Amino acid sequence: MIEHIKPDHPETTHLAADSLSPDQAARELAWLAKQLTAANTAYHRDDAPEISDADYDALKKRNLAIEAAFPDLKRPDSPSEQVGGAIAEGFGKVQHAVRMLSLGNAFDDDDVTDFDARVRKYLGLGDDAPLTYTAEPKIDGLSLSLRYESGVLVQAATRGDGSVGENVTANARTIDDIPERIVGAPDVLEVRGEVYMSHADFAALNERQNAEGAKPFANPRNAAAGSLRQLDARITKSRPLRFFAYAWGEISAPLAPNQSGAIARLSDLGFVTNELTATCDGPAAMIAHYQMIEERRALLGYDIDGVVYKVDDLELQRRLGFRSTTPRWAIAHKFPAELAWTTLEAIDIQVGRTGALSPVARLKPVTVGGVVVSNATLHNEDYIAGRGGDGAPIREGRDVRVGDWVQIYRAGDVIPKIKDVDLARRPNDAVPFAFPKLCPECGSDAIREEGDAVRRCTGGMICPAQAVEKMKHFVSRAAFDIEGLGAKQVEQFYSDGWIKTPADIFTLRDRYGIGIQQLKNREGWGEKSAQNLFDAIDDKRKVPLNRVIFSLGIRHVGESAAATLANHYISWTAFEAAMTHAVVGEGDIWDDLIGIDGVGAVMASSVITAMQQEAERASIDALVAQLDVQDAAAVATDSPVAGKTVVFTGTLEKMTRAEAKGRAEALGAKVSGSVSAKTDILVAGPGAGSKATKAEALGVQTMDEDAWLALIGEA
Ligand code: IVH
């Protein structure tokens, strides 16, 4: 029930939506708009959720029900039209000179040894070669970048999306741990670290909040985020925030040759650095340091959620470089997840974009690590039945049933999962869950392919759930991002039969010659908004290749894979031709495709299959016919190898194959696994065989490793 949320609720919330009078409906819609806007703001902007997920869902559902019963009363600010949360308005935007990245995660000791092995492999270091890492607590706060010019703090910015953050300079200046001036620093120095709140300060702040009748914060991280991102810096000043420095961004001169030296310099410059930072000579020492920190965790007086390991040598860090959003030279070893027990009230099946039937656990809401959880993933039917991916028992073979008493866990910010079930508390009438063999949305067969843990609906675009999810993906921010056409409108237009495939979006105006007239008569649309929508759609006809590839919603092709493919094929014509003629598992096109750094066999065959599947292809062709697809620009245009296709063969002596590829691609070259007429440069080390012969026959420029390094300025 939703009545307990706010005292001033209308008296009608217990009545069926269609039994309300128009007056009551209007009043309740106004109330709901207010509640939902406040909840959105609290959750997304202020990092301080005020109501549980379940209560939020109940409000949304009620709002939809009343809107359905009284379409004329739908408000211009209807919460059902809002996707996601309010962005904090009022802060200026800051473009980070060097992107603020996140970290990959390790969850157990094996992940740590794997990390070390990956680093060694990339660098071509043997198992016994010395390699030093730093290990330090991972502070559970929010990251901040401080820019000093000539020793003076000139700007402070939050991480934002990694590329653009919020300008919180005035707020940062109120934090005692952040010096205004520093002496002896490089001319330009961006110091990065974590803003956090200690347990004691958090408790005192919440006591104050309570005394003042203000809402207490859920946890120290929320309190720190909410306090830093205050438009009024005086409020930030009244909140006891702290700052640990652990990294840097743009810098005009190096601080030291290694990570530990650089951190020591930051400490000398007046920044607070974490005293539990150590250097370790390998995984055993790293894990020992992790265990030491874990033992002290409860006594530290502030929240940490793991230990971060970084390659100490900064030259090696540079060579290792980055994947799309995480460095290859660092990893976060997370502490085990937080746990809680609750009742499993229902198991729902959701049908996703790729037809996957995903079971979702509906839980009696429970707080896990400061967050109210009411849904958890159940992965797939084997998981429910008590079998893991390899068929071996999980939870000692115990299945999960509706009515069960289940243990929930959350690791970091991942979706909550069910870890265990208590058989002693299983109700007598609980029955094993019967996983549907038909798609609950369209009734098509739902099949499990050999070796696939997931059961998938075979309905393709005839399945309304798949079609709608594919189209929601299509209009999402990283894809076509059409203003005025969000998830909600897609659902509406789909159910009206206006759009069935993405191409239909672009023919909407034409098919409805009087489109505006048509749309205008819909609730929520006026002449202007209809006109704006058609204009916004037209605006997006000219679209970069990477967005088109991403928008297709092909399995295993996320945003960064789409960019990788676009950078390799450059034009839609080239991409389309290659995918049309490719054969999974063999041939030049296949070799070229899986030769791309970041493209594996699974992704490659998924792209080829999607592009060769008749119905899907027809829908893609229809779409592309509506578009003006822009070629991908080469990554770096000013490098001597930008846009060139390079093949490495034979033994490389100064770097590993992966590193050579990574460097070449960072300089805008395309790295391919096979020599063809399109190859510009063959870099041939000792032992080069057939590729060198072929290159010679084709007249491809061939050079050795040293010449290559000289060419790219790294000799
Ligand atoms: S290093 C290029 N060190 O964790 C990587 N990050 O999950 C730079 N964090 O966004 C980050 N403590 O907000 C680093 N000792 C530490 C950290 C730390 C907390 C946060 C940081 C980052 C996130 C990544």
Residues whose N, C-alpha, C, O or C-beta is under 5 A from the ligand:
A	BS01	IVH	L101 S102 L103 E136 P137 K138 I139 L142 S143 E194 Y246 A247 V308 P327
